[in-house]
Amino acid sequence: MNRKVTVTYDLPEEICLVLERQAATEGRRLEEVVAEHVAQRRSNHRLLSADETRRRIAAFERFIGSFDSGDPQFSDNERIDADLAREYGRHDGRQA
């Protein structure tokens, strides 16, 4: 039994064009081609076992704290906020 499900995806324009062309070439509805495309992409993402998840987290955690900028104030949130405000001010036409 088939069920109709409506899902909205925001796809890059170039992917939309490729899928539209494929649908037209194959004489199929765009919805069918998009559903097939999404299903194929999802099948490439396997679920990890709990053990594999733990191993990957442990591998990632080995790098926590491994970066030394040489600046003791590197993670000062107020300085980071000021840097961001200055940079955003440069890019929106205002002077910082």
Helices and strands as residue ranges (DSSP letters): H 13-26, H 30-43, H 50-61, H 77-91
